[in-house]
Amino acid sequence: KIDVVVGDALSSLSSIEPHGPFDAIFIDADKVGYPKYLTWAEAHVRKGGLIIGDNTYYFGEAHLDPATLPNNSKRASIEAMQEFNGRLADDSKYFGVMLPTVEGMTVAIKLF
């Protein structure tokens, strides 16, 4: 069964918690919030479930050094996306892959 929840992501998550644990979570929200959504997903996706993040190349800029950018929302988004991707690259917690779509998609199986 798939339920689509539309609205502010962080405030909507508490409304679906009683329906967990979940088999999969698809994250496509404000990029600065990705680490927070991942923390939530870690607590609410079952072991062996999927965590999927969209736009994880951050429009081709996820590789940039945030220290070389102005201190603005773009810099914060790149820092957040690097944290998100780095956490999903932890092979003690995830079996993950980044798919080379135009904007990038990270797919990881939760191992814990």
Backbone torsions as a table, in degrees:
resi	resn	phi	psi	omega
1	LYS	NA	136.2	179.0
2	ILE	-119.5	127.7	174.4
3	ASP	-117.0	129.7	176.5
4	VAL	-98.8	125.3	178.8
5	VAL	-112.2	122.5	-178.8
6	VAL	-111.1	132.9	178.4
7	GLY	147.7	-173.3	177.2
8	ASP	-59.7	122.5	-171.5
9	ALA	-59.7	-53.4	-175.7
10	LEU	-62.4	-41.2	-178.9
11	SER	-74.8	-23.1	179.7
12	SER	-79.9	-23.7	-174.4
13	LEU	-61.2	-38.6	-178.5
14	SER	-63.1	-27.5	-179.2
15	SER	-72.6	-21.6	-179.3
16	ILE	-103.1	-8.5	-179.1
17	GLU	-52.0	-41.5	-178.5
18	PRO	-62.6	-15.7	-178.5
19	HIS	-89.1	-3.5	-177.7
20	GLY	-82.4	178.4	0.7
21	PRO	-71.7	154.8	-174.1
22	PHE	-101.3	150.8	176.3
23	ASP	-79.3	-29.8	-178.3
24	ALA	-155.9	148.5	174.7
25	ILE	-130.9	130.6	176.4
26	PHE	-110.5	119.2	-177.2
27	ILE	-105.0	118.0	175.8
28	ASP	-148.1	82.4	-172.7
29	ALA	-143.1	-164.0	178.4
30	ASP	-59.5	132.0	-171.4
31	LYS	-66.1	-34.4	178.8
32	VAL	-61.5	-29.3	-178.0
33	GLY	-83.8	-5.7	-175.6
34	TYR	-53.2	-44.2	178.0
35	PRO	-60.9	-36.1	177.6
36	LYS	-67.5	-40.9	178.4
37	TYR	-66.1	-35.7	177.6
38	LEU	-66.3	-41.9	176.9
39	THR	-58.7	-43.8	177.9
40	TRP	-62.8	-45.7	-178.9
41	ALA	-62.3	-38.5	178.5
42	GLU	-58.5	-33.9	-179.3
43	ALA	-83.5	-19.0	-170.4
44	HIS	-124.1	-0.8	173.8
45	VAL	-99.7	135.9	-178.6
46	ARG	-69.0	158.1	172.7
47	LYS	-58.7	131.6	-176.5
48	GLY	89.1	-3.8	179.1
49	GLY	-82.3	171.4	-177.2
50	LEU	-104.2	139.5	168.2
51	ILE	-120.0	121.7	-175.4
52	ILE	-121.9	129.3	177.4
53	GLY	-118.4	131.1	179.3
54	ASP	-96.6	153.7	178.3
55	ASN	62.5	34.6	-173.2
56	THR	-79.2	-6.0	168.3
57	TYR	-84.8	-5.0	-176.0
58	TYR	45.0	63.2	174.1
59	PHE	55.8	36.6	178.2
60	GLY	80.2	10.8	-174.0
61	GLU	-120.0	5.7	-176.6
62	ALA	-64.9	-19.2	-179.1
63	HIS	-84.7	-10.8	-176.4
64	LEU	-67.3	150.0	175.8
65	ASP	-79.8	112.0	-177.7
66	PRO	-57.6	-27.5	-179.0
67	ALA	-64.5	-20.2	-179.8
68	THR	-90.1	0.0	-176.8
69	LEU	-105.6	155.9	174.1
70	PRO	-60.3	151.7	179.5
71	ASN	-78.0	86.2	-178.5
72	ASN	-142.2	-169.4	-176.8
73	SER	-66.4	-31.3	177.6
74	LYS	-64.4	-44.2	178.0
75	ARG	-61.3	-45.9	179.6
76	ALA	-62.4	-38.3	179.2
77	SER	-66.7	-41.9	179.1
78	ILE	-65.6	-42.5	177.2
79	GLU	-60.7	-43.3	180.0
80	ALA	-65.3	-41.5	-179.5
81	MET	-67.9	-36.8	176.7
82	GLN	-65.4	-39.7	176.3
83	GLU	-63.9	-46.2	179.7
84	PHE	-56.8	-52.8	-178.9
85	ASN	-64.7	-38.6	178.8
86	GLY	-63.7	-41.2	179.1
87	ARG	-66.0	-40.3	179.4
88	LEU	-74.1	-12.6	176.2
89	ALA	-85.3	-3.4	179.7
90	ASP	-72.8	102.4	-174.4
91	ASP	-72.9	-2.7	172.0
92	SER	-84.5	-14.7	-179.3
93	LYS	-116.5	-26.1	-173.3
94	TYR	-140.8	151.3	164.3
95	PHE	-110.1	104.6	-170.6
96	GLY	-129.8	163.3	178.6
97	VAL	-149.1	145.8	171.9
98	MET	-101.4	122.8	179.6
99	LEU	-88.2	133.1	-175.5
100	PRO	-81.9	60.2	171.6
101	THR	-78.3	176.7	-178.8
102	VAL	-55.4	-43.5	-178.1
103	GLU	-105.2	-4.7	179.5
104	GLY	84.9	140.7	175.3
105	MET	-141.9	130.3	178.1
106	THR	-105.2	130.3	178.5
107	VAL	-125.2	127.0	-178.1
108	ALA	-137.6	141.6	172.9
109	ILE	-95.5	128.0	179.7
110	LYS	-77.0	125.3	-176.5
111	LEU	-100.1	-1.7	-176.7
112	PHE	-124.5	NA	NA
